[in-house]
C-alpha cells in the first residue's frame, strides 16, 4: 500500500455525493449540489498535471439561512464522506489583532491538530497487529521470566545438543502460557508493571516542540505551548503498578504502537492532508458583517476581524508546532442567518473569496415528517434503539408523527424559528413518561399515535405562555 495514497480523496461523482448526503439531511438540494461540486473539483485538481494544479483554488461557499436547517450538518457529513479533517469555528469568537481573544490563525492550528489525530489513528491501525505481538512477548517475559544466560549460546560447552534439550522445557512452558493468555485464562491474574511516571504525550515524546507565537498569537495558544513544553521537559521516571493481565496487555500494546509510529512522518502526512483536504466551517459570519448604515463602534472591530480572516482565506502560510501550513487549498464554508445584515455587507475582498452563495429554505411540516422517518439516524430510530436496551418496543404511528411535525412547525412559526432542533424539544416531551418508566416496563410495547401525542402536549399547546418557555 502506498502511504501517499492513504488519504486520497474518494472517487465520488457529485450525484453520488448528493445521494450520500440525502441519507442524513432532508431537502436543501441547492446547498448539497454546491458542496458536492466543490468536493469533486478537489478530486479533479489533484489529477491536473504541472503548474496549473497550484493555480486552481477551491470555490468557497456561503450558506444563508436560519439556524437548525442543516448548514452545519451538510458540511460535517461532507467532511466525513471525504475523510477530510474538519473543524467548525464561530466568527463571532475571533477578535481583531491587538485585542485579547482568539486570533484567526488558531483555526488553522486546530485543523492541523485534527489532521494529526486522523493520521495517527490510521497509523495505529496499520501497526496494531505488530504492536499486539510485541506486547504479548513482553507480557510473557513478565509472566515467565527467562532464565539468566539461558538464551546465550555457550561456546565453551562441548555438548551443544544437551544445551538445546535443556531449553525445550522452557520453550514449551512459554507456549503453554501463551495459549492460556490468548484464551483469557490469565486475565484476572495481577502482575507488576513498570510505567512511566510522566503521562504519555499523545503525539510522542522526544525533544519538546515549541511553537513560535507571533504578535497576533492569543494567550490560549501560548498556554497550550507552555504546557506541552514543560510536559516534555519533565524527566520520565519509572513507577511500579499492579494491574490485571488483561489491562497490562492493553497498556503494553499502546506503548508498542507509540514506538512503532514515526511521528515526523505523521506530522508530514497530516500537514499535507490539512492543506489539500481540510474543510473549515465558519459559522455566524453574519455577526461580523457591518449592517448598512452602521459604521461606528463595534462595527469597526467587526471589519477588523474580517480583514484578519481575509489573508487566511486568500492563501497564506501559518506556523504550527508541526510545521508551516499553506491555506491556499483549504475549503472554507461560511454560514449565517443574515437577519440583520446581508452578504453584501461583508468587505468586498472577503465577498470575492466566497464566490458561491446558496440560500437554504426554512423547514416545513412536510420536511419535519421526512426528518422523523427517512434519515439513517432519524430521531424515531434513535429512541427505538435506546428503549430496546430496556427490552421496551416502540411503534410510531403515521398520525402520531404527523402530529409531532405539525406542532413543531407551528411552534417555529409562533416563536423563534430554530429549525429541526424544535423536533428534539417536542419529542422529548412526548417520550418523557416512557423514558422515565421504561426501566420498569421491560417486555412491553408502547404505541405513539396522534392521541398519545396530543395527551402529552395538551397543556403546553393550550397555554401560549407555557409554550414559549417549554417548546
N, C-alpha and C positions, 0 to 999 in steps of 0.2 A: 504494500500500500504506500503510495506517495504521500508524504506528510503535508506537502504543499497543497494537496487537494483535499485534505481532511475536512476543511470547512468551505469547500467550493459551493457556490450558490446552486440551489436545486434548479433543474431544468423544467420549470413550470411555465406554461403559457398564461397570458393574462386571464383567459377564460377559466383555466384550471384554478388560478389563484382566487378569482371571484367565487368559484364554486366551493372552494375550501372555506372562505370567509363566511359564506352563506350558512355553513353548519353552526356558526356561533353568533352571528349578528344578523338580525332581521332587517330587511329593507336597505335603505341608504346606498342604492346601486351606483349612483354617480361617484360617491366617495370611494367605494370599492374599486371601481374602474380606474380611478386616478392612482390609487396606491398600487394596484396591480400593474399598471403601465410603468410606474416608477421602479418597481421591483424588477420587472422584465428588462427595462433599459439598463439596469445594473449588470444583469447577466450578459446582455449584448455588449456592453462596454468592455468587459473583461475578455471578450473574444475579438476585439478590434486590435489590429496589428499596428506596431510603430508608435510614433509620437502622438498620433490622433487620440489614442486611449487617454492620455493625460489631459487633453483639451476638453474631453466630454465630461461635463459636470452634471450632478443629479438635478432634476427639476423638483425643487422643494414645493411643499403643498400647504395651503392654509385651509383648515376646515372651519366652516362658520355654522354655528347652531347652538341651541340651548344645552344645558347640562343633561346628562343621562340619556343621550340618544345614540351613543355608540362610537363617539370620536376616539376616545382612548382605547376602547376595545378593538376597534379596527386596526389601529397602529400596533397594539400589543400582539394581536393574533398574527399580523403580517410578519412581525419580527420572529415570532415563534415558528411560523411556517418556513421562514428562510434560514432558520438557525443563525440569526443575526443578533449581536449584542444590542440591547435596547435599554434606554433609561427614559423616565418621564421627569421633567422638571417643570416648575411653575415660574413663569416670567416675573410674577409679582414678588418673588423671593429674592431676586437679584437687586443689587444696588449699584448706583453709579460709582466709578472709581473715585476713591478718596473718602467714601463713607464706610462705616462699619457694617458688615453684612457679607453675603455670599457673592463672590466675584464670578463672572460669566465663564471663566476658564475652568471652573470647578466641574462644569457639566462634561467637559472632555475627560477630565481625570476620572470622574465617576464612570464614564463609558468604558475607559480603559480597564478600570477595576473589574467591571462586569465581564469584559472580554477575557481578562486573565483568569477569572474564575471558570468561565466556559472552557477555555483551552486546558486548564489544569484538570478539570473533571474528565475531559476527553483523554488526556494523557494517563490519568489514574485508571480509567477503564482499560486502556491499552496495556498497562503493566500489571494489572491486578492479579492475573494468574501467576505471573512470575513472583510477585510480592508474596502471595499466599504460600508458594513453595518455599521461599526463603524463610518466611515466618515460621512455617511448620518445622523446618530444620533447626531453627534457633530454639523453638519450644521443646523439641525432642532433646536438645542438648541440656536444657534445664531439667527436664523430667528424668533423663537418663544420662548424666554427665559421663563423657568418655574417660576411660582410664588414662592417667598420665603416661605419655610416650607410647600409648597403645597403637596409635596410627603410624608412628615413625618406623621406618624400615631399619632393622638392626643389622647393619652391615657386618658387625663383628661376630654375629651368630652363625655357626656353621650349618645349622638346620633351619632353613627358611620355611620349609613345609610345616614344621611343628608350630612356627610362629603364626602362620596363616590359619592353622587349625584352632589356635587359641582365640583368634579374632572372630571366628564364626559364631560362637555362642553370643558374643556381644552384638554382632550384626543381626542375629536372629531376634534377640530381645528388643532391639531398636525397631525392627519391622513389626513385631507384635504390638509394641507401644504405639507405633504409627497407625496401625489398624484400629486399635482401641480409641485413639484420638479422633480418627475420621468418623467412627461410628457414634461419637458423642459420649462414650462411656467414662471419659475423664473430665467432662465439662464442669462438674461440681467440685473437683479437687482444687485446693488452693495452693498457689505457688508464690514465691517471692520474685518480684520483677524489678530490675534496675530501670528507673525512669529519670528523664531529665528534669531537674527541679525548675528549670525555666520553661514556661509554656511554649509549645512549638508554634513558630510563626507559620501562618497558613501558606505563605509563599516562599518558604525555605529559609534557611539560616544564612550563614556566611557573613561577609562584611556588611555593616549597616548601610542601608540605602538612604541617602539624604536628598530630598528634593529641594531645589533652589527656589525660594519664594521671592517673586518679584514684588515691586511696589504695589501691584494690584492684588497680590495674594491676600486671602482672608485669614482671620485668626483661626477659623475652623481648620483650614488646610495646614496651618502652622502647627496646631496642637497634634494633628494626626502624624505629622512628620517627626515631631519631637518624641512622641510615644513610640513610634516604630524604631527610631534611632536608639533610644535607651533600652528598648526591649532586646535589641540585638547586641548591645554593649555589655549587658549583664552576663557575667560568666555562667556557663551552664554546668551546674554540679550534678551529682547523682544522688538519688534517694531511692530507698527500697520501699516497695509497697506490696502487700499481699492481695492478690486478685485471683479470681477463679480462672481456670484454664481457658474457658470459652472467651472471657473478656481479654485475657492475655493474648490470645491468638489475634483478636481484632486490633489490639494495641500494636503488636509486632508487625502485623500486616500494614498498618498505617505508616509505621516507621520505615518499612522497606519500600513502600510506594514513594515516600518523600525522597529516599536515597536514589531511587531509580529514575526519578524525573529530573531532567535538566532544566532548571528554572530560567537560564539565559535563553534557551530555545523556546520555552513557554512565553517569555516576555516578547521575543521577536515575533512569534506567531500571533500573539494577542494584539500587538500594535498593528500588524498587517490586517488582521480581522476587523479591528475597530475602524481603521482608515477606509477600508473598501466595502465593509458590510454594515457598519454601525448605523443605528437609527436613533435619533434624538427627538422625543416628542415634547414640544414646548407648549404647555397648557397656559391658559389665561393670558395669551398675548395681547388681548384687547385691553387688559388692565394697564399696559404700559403705552397704549396709544393715547395721544393727546386729542381729546374731543374738540371738534371745531369751535373756535371762539374762546377756548380756554388755553392760554399760553403762559400763565404765570404760576407761581407757587410750586406745588407738587408736580405739575406737568413738565417743568423744566427738568426735574430729576428723571421723570419717565423717558423723556427724549434722550437723556444721558445714558440710560440703560439700553435703549435701542441702539445707540451709537457704539456701545461696548459690545453688544451682541453681534453687530454687523461684521466685524473682521472675522469672527469665528465662522459665520455662515458663508462669507465671501471666500474664505480659504486662508488659513494662517497656520503657523506652527506653534504648538503648545508643549511646554516642558512638563513631563510627568516623571515619577520616580522609576518608570520602566523604560523611559527614553522619549525622544521627541515624536510628536504625533501631528500629522498633517490633516487638516479638517476639510480639504478641498472636495473629497468624495463621500463625506458623511451625508446621509439623507436626513433633512430636517422636516418634520411635520409639525406645524403650529396649529393651534386651535383656540377658539374663543367664541363667546356668545355674541359679542358686538352689539349689546343692547344700547349702550350709551355712546358708542363710537362705531366707526366702520373701518374696514381695511385701508381705505384711502387716507385715514388719519395717521397711519404709520409714516415714518420718514420715507421719502421717495426711494432712497438707496436700499432700504430694507424691503419695501414693497417689490422692488425689482428682483430681489433674491427669492421671492416666493411667487413664481410665475403661474402656478396652478391654484385656482380658487374653487372650492366646492362648497355648496350650501346644503347642509343636512336638514331635512324637514322634521317637524315635531311629530311625535308618535301618536297614532290614533287608537281607538278602541280595537280595531281590527289588528293593528300591529301588536298590541298587548296580548291579544288572544294567540297570535302566532308565537310570540316570545314565550308564552307559558307552555307551549307544546312542541314546537319544531326544533329548536337548537339541541345539539348533542348533550349539553349540560343544562337543559331547561330547569327552571325553578321547581316545577312539579316533580321532575325526575330526581332532583336533589332531595326533596322532602321524602319521596318514596324510599330512596336509598337510606336516609337517616333513620326512618322509622322501622325499616326492615331489620336493622340491627337489634331492635327490641321485639322482633317477630310480630310486628304490627303491620297489617296490609292497608294501603290507601287506594281508594278509587276515586279519581277526579272525573265527575260527570261533565258533559259539554255545557249544560246550563249553569253549573257552578263556576266553571272557568269564564264563561261569558259574563256572569255577574261580577266576578273579580275584575275583569278587564273594563267593564262599564264603570265601576266605582273608581278605579284608578284613573281612568281618562277624565271622569267628572271632577275628581279631586285636583288634577293638574289644571283643568280649566278654571276652577273656582279659586285656587290658590296659586302659589308659585309653581311653575312647570319644572319638575325635577326629572322628567322623562321616565325611563324604565325603572329607576330606583323606587318610584312610587309603588311598584308591584311588590317589592320586598316588604314595605311597610304594611300593605294590605294583607299580604299572605301571612305575615307573622301574626296578625290579629286573628285571621281565620284559623291558623294552626295552633293558636295559643293553648286551648284546652287539651287537644290531642297530644301536643308535645309535652305538656305538664304531666298528664296521666298515662302517657304511653308506657312507662316503666312497669306499670301495674296491669296493663291490658294486653300482655303477650298472647299471641294466638288469635286476637280479634281483628276484625276488618271494619274500617271506617269509610263511609261514603260521603264525599264532599259534593253536594249538589247545590242548586240555586237557593233552596230553602235554608240549608245549613249556613251558607254564606250570609244570607240576609239576617239570620238569627244572631250570628257572631258580630255583625256590624250594625245591627239595628239601632242601638243607642247613639253610635257615632254618626250614622247617616242622618238621623233626625235632628241632632243637636249641632247646629252650624258652628257655634263657638268651640265645642268639644272637637269637632272635626279639624279645626285649624291647628289644634295642639297635638292631636293623636295621629292624624294622617298627613 
